[in-house]
Amino acid sequence: MGDKAWSLSSAVLAGSGTIAVRVKDAVGKAGEPFERAYRIDTTLPSVAITSNVSHLKDGETATITFTFSEPVEAFSLADVSATNGIPSSLTQTGPATYTATFTPTQGFNGPAEIHVTAGSYVDIAGNTRALTIDNLAPTVASVTAPPDDTYVADETLEFTVNFNEATTVTGTPALSLIIGAQTRTAQYVSGSGTNALVFSYTVQAGDVDTDGIAVGTLQMSGGALSDLAGNIAVLTLNNVGATDGVKVDAPVVTPPEPEPEPEPEPEYTAPEIVENFAAAGFAPSSDKALISNITLPDGAVAPNPAFETAMKLADLIARFQAGFIDRDGLIDGVADLAAPTSGVVLSAYQFFTGAVPTQAGMAWLIDGPDNPNDLTDAYYARFNEVNRFINFAVSLGMEGEGRAAFEAKFGALDFQASVRLAYDMVIGLDAARAAGVDVDAALAWVVGQEGYFDAFAGSDLGGKAAMIGYLMQAGFEARVGRYYDASRGFLEDAFDGTPTYGVDLVGGQHLGGEG
């Protein structure tokens, strides 16, 4: 290669090592050896391309990083190409790293790529980085509604809002619903980062919609919906599933008012109970009640009804105070015992005069010191209960203050019609049927006694009065009918010391009323 230059062509070198050279001059004298290290590099450099983002839109840029497998020389922007965007500002940031800025093509939507030219600084295949340029906002493709059903309180209505691309949720967006006349809110539940966002509403008391709910609007409610490029979603709801069959029935159930605490029953002593009943005209505490037998007007001696009543009342009171019978049981028993006295007076005067007597009138008729024929005297001791009712009815209807009204109402009626009218007034046809009475048979039987009643009273009109007295007693015996109920109610008030005198107790079902 010349006098001072030489080359080595026959040796095969590989890997790395040291080459030593010693030279001689023309006379054969050798100089000092010269050594040089070597490394044989047959591997081409490679490059990895990365981006700080995977999606971007107008106005945004991506930072592209080129990382070589080893330091390279003379790498420039001319070695970089791109589709659907422009690379710029190539800068070396390290011995084997470079960065560049990628700006997407304005208004483009779709994929973009950054390349390093094949065969330049990479292997023969080159190297590529793909990006997505997205300038389109996510839109609602459809809304899936709950299955058709009628939903009740505490059941869940679930809706799925399906977007045309993956959508990210921040905060708590909501979906409004129209249930009946009320606007309710379904809250976001799940689905961020996917196409399907789930919203849920729990039915509450007061929600009622019998013809199908409606979907309202999608609301941000302080949250946000965006795609991976950051485009804010369009909230318009498209293709909303049918909700005609999604019904709600959760009315507010008002709890019943608690039953008022019962008034405590007054605690009366036995003498107080007797005194209360005596004040109402039922007089078992009079001196007459102390005598077991009584002398009748014809001189015969018979058991004294007032004495027997006093004994039975004492037994009732003792059983009541011992707890064997309750208040109602006591009043039922007293109404039975008082039928021949208070019951007779209350019923007969109520029917023929339109009102019960005054307190003084009750006392005079039942136990009047100046009345020789009151209901506890010897005169009435010979009468059984039914005859007492009949006697008072005939007296008031034929001779007393009720005659004119009685004759006006019943005088022109035949006996059968009189029986039906009186039965309805005294007992009540409907009340008797409700109590299980065969009313038709009862009416027929009473009609069949017309001869007896006429003979007892001595006239057709008097027979009708006697029939009415009989019906009054029959009601007491069966514990049924408005006249029995009125007398029992009077005695119940008497138990508490509050009986009412001189008033209508049967709602107009008497000669002076409309019954």
C-alpha positions as CSV (number, residue, x, y, z in Angstrom):
1,M,0.0,0.0,0.0
2,G,3.0,2.2,-0.2
3,D,6.2,2.7,1.6
4,K,4.5,3.8,4.9
5,A,1.1,2.2,4.6
6,W,0.0,-1.4,4.9
7,S,-3.1,-3.5,5.2
8,L,-4.2,-6.9,6.5
9,S,-6.5,-8.9,4.3
10,S,-6.0,-12.5,5.0
11,A,-6.9,-12.5,8.7
12,V,-10.6,-13.2,9.8
13,L,-11.6,-11.1,12.9
14,A,-14.7,-11.6,15.0
15,G,-16.0,-10.3,18.2
16,S,-13.5,-8.1,19.9
17,G,-9.8,-8.3,20.7
18,T,-6.3,-6.6,20.1
19,I,-4.2,-6.4,17.0
20,A,-0.4,-6.1,17.6
21,V,1.9,-4.9,14.8
22,R,5.8,-4.8,14.8
23,V,7.6,-3.3,11.7
24,K,11.2,-3.8,10.4
25,D,13.3,-1.5,8.4
26,A,15.1,-2.4,5.2
27,V,18.1,-3.9,7.1
28,G,15.8,-6.0,9.2
29,K,15.9,-4.0,12.4
30,A,12.5,-4.3,14.2
31,G,10.8,-1.5,16.0
32,E,8.6,-1.5,19.2
33,P,5.3,-3.3,18.7
34,F,2.0,-1.3,18.2
35,E,-1.3,-2.5,19.6
36,R,-4.8,-1.5,18.8
37,A,-8.1,-2.9,20.3
38,Y,-10.9,-3.8,18.0
39,R,-14.7,-4.7,18.3
40,I,-16.6,-6.1,15.4
41,D,-20.3,-4.7,15.4
42,T,-22.7,-6.5,13.1
43,T,-26.0,-5.7,14.9
44,L,-28.1,-2.9,13.4
45,P,-29.5,-0.4,15.9
46,S,-33.3,-0.7,16.7
47,V,-35.8,1.8,18.0
48,A,-39.0,1.7,20.1
49,I,-41.6,4.4,19.5
50,T,-44.0,5.4,22.3
51,S,-46.6,8.1,22.9
52,N,-47.8,9.9,26.0
53,V,-51.4,9.5,24.8
54,S,-53.4,7.0,22.8
55,H,-56.2,9.4,21.8
56,L,-56.1,13.1,20.9
57,K,-58.2,15.7,19.2
58,D,-58.0,19.1,17.5
59,G,-55.9,21.5,19.5
60,E,-54.0,18.8,21.3
61,T,-50.5,17.3,20.6
62,A,-48.8,14.0,21.5
63,T,-45.2,13.7,22.7
64,I,-43.5,10.9,20.7
65,T,-40.4,9.3,22.3
66,F,-37.9,7.4,20.2
67,T,-35.7,5.1,22.2
68,F,-32.8,3.4,20.4
69,S,-31.1,0.3,21.4
70,E,-27.7,2.2,21.3
71,P,-26.5,5.7,20.6
72,V,-26.9,6.7,17.0
73,E,-25.6,9.6,15.0
74,A,-27.3,12.0,12.6
75,F,-30.9,11.0,13.5
76,S,-33.0,13.8,12.2
77,L,-36.7,14.7,11.5
78,A,-36.1,13.6,7.9
79,D,-36.0,10.0,9.2
80,V,-39.5,10.4,10.7
81,S,-42.8,10.2,8.7
82,A,-46.4,10.3,9.8
83,T,-49.9,9.7,8.5
84,N,-52.8,12.1,9.3
85,G,-50.6,14.4,11.3
86,I,-47.2,16.3,11.3
87,P,-44.1,15.4,13.5
88,S,-42.0,18.4,14.6
89,S,-39.5,19.6,17.1
90,L,-37.2,16.6,17.2
91,T,-35.0,16.9,20.3
92,Q,-32.3,14.5,21.7
93,T,-33.0,13.9,25.3
94,G,-30.3,11.3,26.0
95,P,-27.5,9.3,24.4
96,A,-30.1,7.0,22.7
97,T,-33.4,8.9,23.2
98,Y,-35.2,11.6,21.2
99,T,-38.6,13.2,21.4
100,A,-40.8,14.9,18.8
101,T,-44.2,16.6,18.8
102,F,-47.0,15.1,16.8
103,T,-49.9,17.5,15.7
104,P,-53.0,15.8,14.3
105,T,-54.5,16.9,11.0
106,Q,-57.2,19.5,11.7
107,G,-60.7,18.0,11.6
108,F,-59.6,14.5,11.0
109,N,-61.1,11.5,12.8
110,G,-59.5,8.1,12.7
111,P,-56.1,6.3,13.1
112,A,-52.7,8.1,12.8
113,E,-49.2,6.5,12.6
114,I,-45.6,7.7,13.2
115,H,-42.9,5.8,11.4
116,V,-39.0,5.7,11.4
117,T,-37.8,5.1,7.8
118,A,-36.9,1.4,7.3
119,G,-33.2,0.7,6.8
120,S,-32.2,4.1,8.3
121,Y,-31.6,3.4,11.9
122,V,-33.8,0.4,12.5
123,D,-33.9,-3.1,11.2
124,I,-35.3,-3.8,7.8
125,A,-38.9,-3.9,9.1
126,G,-38.8,-0.3,10.4
127,N,-40.9,0.7,13.4
128,T,-44.4,2.3,13.9
129,R,-46.5,3.9,16.6
130,A,-50.3,4.0,16.1
131,L,-52.5,6.8,17.6
132,T,-56.2,7.6,17.4
133,I,-57.3,11.1,16.5
134,D,-60.8,11.6,17.9
135,N,-62.7,14.9,17.5
136,L,-66.2,13.4,17.8
137,A,-68.2,13.6,21.1
138,P,-69.7,10.4,22.4
139,T,-73.5,10.1,21.6
140,V,-76.2,7.9,23.1
141,A,-77.0,5.0,20.8
142,S,-79.9,3.6,22.8
143,V,-81.4,3.3,26.3
144,T,-82.4,-0.1,27.6
145,A,-85.4,0.0,30.0
146,P,-86.3,-2.4,32.8
147,P,-88.4,-5.5,31.9
148,D,-92.2,-4.9,31.8
149,D,-93.7,-5.4,35.3
150,T,-95.4,-3.7,38.1
151,Y,-92.8,-2.6,40.7
152,V,-93.5,-2.0,44.3
153,A,-91.7,-0.2,47.1
154,D,-88.0,-1.1,47.6
155,E,-87.8,-2.8,44.1
156,T,-85.2,-1.5,41.7
157,L,-85.6,0.1,38.2
158,E,-82.4,-0.4,36.2
159,F,-81.6,1.5,33.0
160,T,-78.6,1.1,30.7
161,V,-77.5,4.1,28.6
162,N,-75.6,2.7,25.6
163,F,-73.0,5.1,24.0
164,N,-71.4,4.7,20.6
165,E,-68.0,4.5,22.1
166,A,-66.3,3.9,25.5
167,T,-67.2,6.7,27.9
168,T,-65.6,7.7,31.1
169,V,-67.6,8.9,34.1
170,T,-66.5,11.4,36.6
171,G,-68.7,12.6,39.5
172,T,-72.3,11.3,39.7
173,P,-74.3,11.9,36.5
174,A,-78.0,10.9,36.8
175,L,-81.0,9.9,34.7
176,S,-84.4,11.6,35.4
177,L,-87.6,9.6,35.4
178,I,-91.2,10.6,35.3
179,I,-93.3,8.4,37.7
180,G,-96.9,9.5,37.8
181,A,-96.8,13.2,38.4
182,Q,-93.4,13.0,40.2
183,T,-89.9,13.5,38.8
184,R,-87.5,10.9,40.3
185,T,-83.7,10.4,39.7
186,A,-81.9,7.2,38.8
187,Q,-78.3,7.4,40.0
188,Y,-75.2,6.3,38.1
189,V,-74.1,2.8,39.3
190,S,-71.4,1.4,37.0
191,G,-69.9,1.1,33.5
192,S,-67.2,3.9,33.4
193,G,-64.7,3.2,30.6
194,T,-67.2,1.1,28.6
195,N,-70.0,1.8,26.1
196,A,-72.8,0.8,28.7
197,L,-73.5,3.0,31.7
198,V,-75.9,1.7,34.3
199,F,-78.4,3.9,36.3
200,S,-80.6,2.6,39.1
201,Y,-83.7,3.9,41.0
202,T,-85.3,2.3,44.0
203,V,-89.1,2.6,44.2
204,Q,-90.2,4.5,47.3
205,A,-93.6,4.8,49.0
206,G,-95.7,7.3,47.2
207,D,-94.6,6.3,43.7
208,V,-97.6,5.3,41.6
209,D,-97.8,5.1,37.8
210,T,-100.4,2.8,36.4
211,D,-99.9,3.5,32.6
212,G,-96.1,3.2,32.4
213,I,-93.2,5.5,33.5
214,A,-91.3,7.8,31.2
215,V,-87.5,8.4,30.8
216,G,-86.6,12.1,31.2
217,T,-83.1,13.4,30.5
218,L,-79.5,12.6,31.2
219,Q,-78.0,15.1,33.6
220,M,-74.5,15.8,34.6
221,S,-75.4,16.7,38.2
222,G,-71.9,17.9,38.9
223,G,-70.3,15.0,37.0
224,A,-69.0,14.6,33.5
225,L,-69.2,12.1,30.6
226,S,-66.3,12.0,28.1
227,D,-64.6,9.7,25.7
228,L,-60.9,8.6,25.9
229,A,-59.9,11.7,24.0
230,G,-61.7,14.0,26.4
231,N,-64.6,14.9,24.2
232,I,-67.7,15.7,26.4
233,A,-70.6,13.5,25.6
234,V,-73.8,14.7,23.9
235,L,-76.6,14.1,26.5
236,T,-79.5,13.6,24.0
237,L,-81.2,10.3,24.6
238,N,-81.8,8.3,21.4
239,N,-83.8,5.1,20.8
240,V,-85.2,4.9,24.4
241,G,-86.7,1.5,25.1
242,A,-90.5,1.2,25.6
243,T,-91.6,1.9,29.1
244,D,-95.4,1.5,28.7
245,G,-95.3,-1.8,30.6
246,V,-93.0,-0.5,33.3
247,K,-95.5,0.4,36.0
248,V,-95.2,1.4,39.6
249,D,-97.6,0.7,42.5
250,A,-96.2,1.9,45.8
251,P,-98.9,4.1,47.4
252,V,-98.3,5.6,50.8
253,V,-99.8,3.4,53.3
254,T,-101.2,5.4,56.2
255,P,-100.9,3.4,59.4
256,P,-104.2,3.2,61.1
257,E,-104.8,5.5,64.0
258,P,-104.1,3.7,67.2
259,E,-107.1,2.6,69.0
260,P,-107.8,5.1,71.8
261,E,-107.1,3.8,75.2
262,P,-110.4,2.8,76.7
263,E,-111.6,4.9,79.5
264,P,-111.0,3.2,82.7
265,E,-114.2,1.8,84.1
266,P,-115.3,3.6,87.3
267,E,-114.8,1.5,90.3
268,Y,-118.0,1.7,92.3
269,T,-118.8,-0.1,95.5
270,A,-121.9,-2.4,95.6
271,P,-124.0,0.2,97.5
272,E,-123.0,2.9,94.9
273,I,-124.1,0.6,92.0
274,V,-127.4,0.0,93.7
275,E,-127.8,3.7,94.4
276,N,-127.1,4.6,90.8
277,F,-129.7,2.1,89.5
278,A,-132.2,3.3,92.2
279,A,-131.8,6.9,91.0
280,A,-132.9,5.7,87.5
281,G,-136.2,4.4,88.8
282,F,-135.0,0.8,89.2
283,A,-135.6,0.6,93.0
284,P,-134.4,-2.6,94.6
285,S,-133.0,-0.6,97.5
286,S,-136.4,0.6,98.8
287,D,-137.9,-0.9,102.0
288,K,-140.2,-3.1,99.8
289,A,-137.1,-5.0,98.7
290,L,-136.4,-6.1,102.3
291,I,-139.6,-8.2,102.5
292,S,-139.5,-11.7,101.0
293,N,-143.3,-12.1,100.8
294,I,-146.1,-9.7,99.9
295,T,-149.8,-9.8,100.6
296,L,-151.9,-9.4,97.5
297,P,-155.1,-7.3,97.3
298,D,-157.2,-10.5,97.6
299,G,-155.3,-11.4,100.8
300,A,-153.2,-14.1,99.4
301,V,-149.5,-14.2,100.2
302,A,-147.0,-14.4,97.4
303,P,-143.2,-14.1,96.8
304,N,-142.3,-10.4,96.6
305,P,-140.8,-9.6,93.1
306,A,-138.9,-6.6,94.5
307,F,-137.2,-8.8,97.1
308,E,-136.3,-11.4,94.4
309,T,-134.9,-8.6,92.2
310,A,-132.8,-7.2,95.0
311,M,-131.3,-10.6,95.7
312,K,-130.5,-11.2,92.0
313,L,-129.0,-7.8,91.6
314,A,-126.7,-8.4,94.7
315,D,-125.5,-11.6,93.1
316,L,-124.8,-9.8,89.7
317,I,-122.8,-7.1,91.5
318,A,-120.8,-9.6,93.5
319,R,-120.0,-11.6,90.3
320,F,-119.0,-8.4,88.5
321,Q,-116.7,-7.2,91.3
322,A,-115.1,-10.6,91.5
323,G,-114.3,-10.5,87.8
324,F,-116.6,-13.4,86.7
325,I,-118.6,-11.1,84.4
326,D,-117.6,-7.8,82.7
327,R,-119.4,-4.5,82.5
328,D,-121.5,-5.7,79.5
329,G,-122.5,-8.9,81.3
330,L,-123.6,-6.8,84.3
331,I,-125.7,-4.4,82.2
332,D,-127.3,-7.3,80.3
333,G,-128.3,-8.9,83.6
334,V,-129.6,-5.6,85.0
335,A,-131.7,-5.0,81.8
336,D,-133.3,-8.4,82.3
337,L,-134.0,-7.7,86.0
338,A,-135.4,-4.2,85.3
339,A,-137.7,-5.4,82.4
340,P,-140.8,-5.6,84.7
341,T,-140.2,-2.2,86.2
342,S,-137.9,0.3,84.4
343,G,-138.3,-1.6,81.1
344,V,-142.1,-1.3,81.2
345,V,-142.1,2.4,82.0
346,L,-139.3,3.4,79.5
347,S,-140.8,1.4,76.6
348,A,-144.5,2.3,77.1
349,Y,-144.0,6.0,77.6
350,Q,-141.4,6.2,74.8
351,F,-143.9,4.6,72.4
352,F,-147.1,6.3,73.3
353,T,-145.8,9.8,74.4
354,G,-142.6,10.1,72.3
355,A,-140.2,10.4,75.3
356,V,-139.2,8.6,78.5
357,P,-140.6,10.1,81.7
358,T,-138.8,12.6,83.9
359,Q,-136.8,11.3,86.8
360,A,-139.7,12.1,89.2
361,G,-142.2,10.5,86.9
362,M,-140.1,7.3,86.8
363,A,-139.9,7.2,90.6
364,W,-143.7,7.7,90.9
365,L,-144.5,4.9,88.5
366,I,-142.1,2.4,89.9
367,D,-141.8,3.2,93.7
368,G,-143.9,6.2,94.5
369,P,-144.9,6.6,98.2
370,D,-148.1,8.3,97.2
371,N,-148.9,5.9,94.3
372,P,-150.8,2.9,95.7
373,N,-150.5,0.9,92.5
374,D,-146.9,1.5,91.4
375,L,-144.9,-1.3,89.8
376,T,-143.4,-2.6,93.1
377,D,-146.7,-2.5,95.0
378,A,-148.9,-5.6,95.8
379,Y,-151.2,-4.6,92.9
380,Y,-148.6,-5.5,90.3
381,A,-147.1,-8.4,92.2
382,R,-149.8,-10.6,90.7
383,F,-148.8,-9.6,87.1
384,N,-146.2,-11.5,85.2
385,E,-143.8,-9.6,83.0
386,V,-145.7,-9.7,79.7
387,N,-148.9,-8.6,81.4
388,R,-147.2,-5.6,83.0
389,F,-146.1,-4.5,79.5
390,I,-149.6,-5.1,78.1
391,N,-151.3,-3.3,81.0
392,F,-149.2,-0.2,80.6
393,A,-149.6,-0.2,76.9
394,V,-153.4,-0.4,77.1
395,S,-153.6,2.2,79.8
396,L,-151.5,4.8,77.8
397,G,-153.1,3.9,74.5
398,M,-156.7,3.9,75.6
399,E,-156.9,6.2,78.6
400,G,-153.6,8.1,78.8
401,E,-151.9,10.9,77.0
402,G,-151.1,8.7,74.0
403,R,-154.7,7.9,73.0
404,A,-155.2,10.5,70.3
405,A,-151.9,9.8,68.5
406,F,-152.4,6.1,68.9
407,E,-155.9,6.1,67.4
408,A,-154.8,8.4,64.6
409,K,-151.9,6.0,63.6
410,F,-153.5,2.6,64.2
411,G,-157.2,3.1,64.3
412,A,-157.9,2.7,60.6
413,L,-155.4,-0.2,60.1
414,D,-156.6,-3.9,60.1
415,F,-154.9,-6.1,62.7
416,Q,-152.4,-7.6,60.4
417,A,-151.1,-4.3,59.1
418,S,-151.0,-3.0,62.7
419,V,-148.9,-6.0,63.8
420,R,-146.4,-5.4,61.0
421,L,-146.1,-1.6,61.7
422,A,-145.8,-2.1,65.4
423,Y,-143.2,-4.9,65.0
424,D,-141.1,-2.7,62.8
425,M,-141.3,0.3,65.2
426,V,-140.7,-1.6,68.4
427,I,-138.2,-4.3,67.3
428,G,-137.3,-3.6,63.7
429,L,-137.9,-6.1,60.9
430,D,-134.3,-5.9,59.7
431,A,-132.9,-6.1,63.3
432,A,-135.0,-9.2,64.0
433,R,-133.8,-10.9,60.8
434,A,-130.2,-10.1,61.6
435,A,-130.7,-11.7,65.0
436,G,-131.9,-14.9,63.3
437,V,-135.6,-14.4,63.9
438,D,-138.1,-15.9,61.4
439,V,-139.9,-12.7,61.1
440,D,-142.7,-13.9,58.8
441,A,-143.5,-16.7,61.3
442,A,-143.4,-14.3,64.2
443,L,-145.7,-11.9,62.6
444,A,-148.2,-14.7,61.7
445,W,-148.2,-15.9,65.2
446,V,-148.9,-12.5,66.7
447,V,-151.7,-11.9,64.1
448,G,-153.2,-15.2,65.3
449,Q,-153.5,-13.9,68.8
450,E,-155.9,-11.1,67.8
451,G,-158.8,-12.6,69.8
452,Y,-156.7,-12.8,73.0
453,F,-155.6,-9.2,72.7
454,D,-159.1,-7.9,72.0
455,A,-160.5,-9.8,74.9
456,F,-157.8,-8.6,77.2
457,A,-158.4,-4.9,76.3
458,G,-162.1,-5.1,75.5
459,S,-162.0,-3.4,72.1
460,D,-160.4,-3.5,68.7
461,L,-158.2,-0.5,69.4
462,G,-157.4,-1.7,72.8
463,G,-156.3,-5.1,71.4
464,K,-153.8,-3.3,69.2
465,A,-152.4,-1.5,72.2
466,A,-152.2,-4.9,74.1
467,M,-150.4,-6.3,71.0
468,I,-147.8,-3.5,71.2
469,G,-147.2,-4.2,74.9
470,Y,-146.6,-7.9,74.0
471,L,-144.1,-7.0,71.3
472,M,-142.2,-4.8,73.8
473,Q,-141.8,-7.7,76.2
474,A,-140.9,-10.1,73.4
475,G,-138.0,-7.8,72.5
476,F,-136.7,-7.7,76.1
477,E,-137.0,-11.5,76.4
478,A,-135.0,-12.0,73.2
479,R,-132.6,-9.0,73.9
480,V,-133.3,-7.6,70.4
481,G,-134.8,-4.5,68.9
482,R,-134.6,-0.7,69.2
483,Y,-136.8,-0.5,72.3
484,Y,-134.8,-3.1,74.2
485,D,-131.5,-1.4,73.1
486,A,-132.8,2.0,74.2
487,S,-133.8,0.7,77.7
488,R,-130.5,-1.1,78.0
489,G,-128.6,2.1,77.0
490,F,-130.5,4.1,79.6
491,L,-129.6,1.6,82.3
492,E,-125.9,1.6,81.2
493,D,-125.9,5.3,81.7
494,A,-127.5,4.8,85.0
495,F,-124.7,2.5,86.0
496,D,-122.3,5.6,85.6
497,G,-124.9,7.9,87.3
498,T,-125.7,9.7,84.0
499,P,-129.2,8.6,82.8
500,T,-131.1,11.0,80.5
501,Y,-134.7,11.7,81.2
502,G,-137.5,13.2,79.1
503,V,-135.9,12.5,75.7
504,D,-136.5,10.4,72.6
505,L,-134.3,7.3,72.8
506,V,-135.5,5.5,69.7
507,G,-134.9,8.0,66.9
508,G,-138.5,8.9,66.1
509,Q,-139.9,5.4,66.1
510,H,-142.9,6.3,68.3
511,L,-146.4,7.8,67.8
512,G,-145.1,11.3,67.8
513,G,-142.4,10.6,65.2
514,E,-142.2,9.5,61.6
515,G,-141.9,5.8,62.3
